[in-house]
Amino acid sequence: MSDAEALEWALKAARAAADQGTPTDRHVAGRLARAGTAAIEALQACEAQATWFRPAAGDPDPQLVARHDVRAAAQAVLAQLELIGIAWPAWDAATRGEMLGELEEGSRELVDQAERFRPPAI
């Protein structure tokens, strides 16, 4: 399973948990969808690049740090989505709002890191 596929799976679980909440929680579906979709699309764009995969042994890897930063940001979003999928029903409205805010911030960070990873246009 690719990292992007793991994000897709976690987003589905988070949305299912939020859909089981109270009717006042329904507005979160849009926030979850926007943050999750942006994260998935950013990661898919990175995974589609040939430079996403490690170079042959012995070759220098100028994008090692950038690739690490993208993966670290993706893991943060994955953890946030998984936590939402697991704990959503137990949280009060304030905690839910805080977690959605953290998810949105994590998604923005992933999008930013993915932009830095992309090679410059020629």
C-alpha positions, 0 to 999 in steps of 0.5 A, a space after each residue: 500500500 502506498 502512502 497515498 493509499 493509506 491516507 485515502 483509507 484513513 480519510 474514509 474511516 474518519 469521514 465514516 466516524 464523523 458521519 455517525 456524529 450528531 447532526 451539528 457535526 455534519 459540517 465537518 464532512 466538508 472540512 475533512 474532505 478538503 483537508 484529506 483530499 488536498 493531502 492525498 493529491 499532494 502526496 500522489 503528485 510526489 509519488 508520481 515523480 520518478 525522483 520519489 524513488 531512491 536513486 541507484 546505490 552509490 548515486 547522490 540523492 539531492 532530494 533526500 531531505 525533501 522526500 523525508 519532509 514530505 513523508 513526515 508531513 504525510 505521516 502526521 496527516 495519517 495519524 490525525 485522520 486515524 485518530 479522528 476515525 477512532 476517537 471522534 464519537 468520544 470527543 466533545 465539540 471543542 475537541 473535535 474542532 481542535 482536531 479538525 484545525 490540526 488536520 487542516 494545518 497538517 494538510 497545509 504543511 504536506 501541500 507546502 512540503 510537496 511543492 518544495 519537493 517538485 523539481 523546478 519547471 524548465 
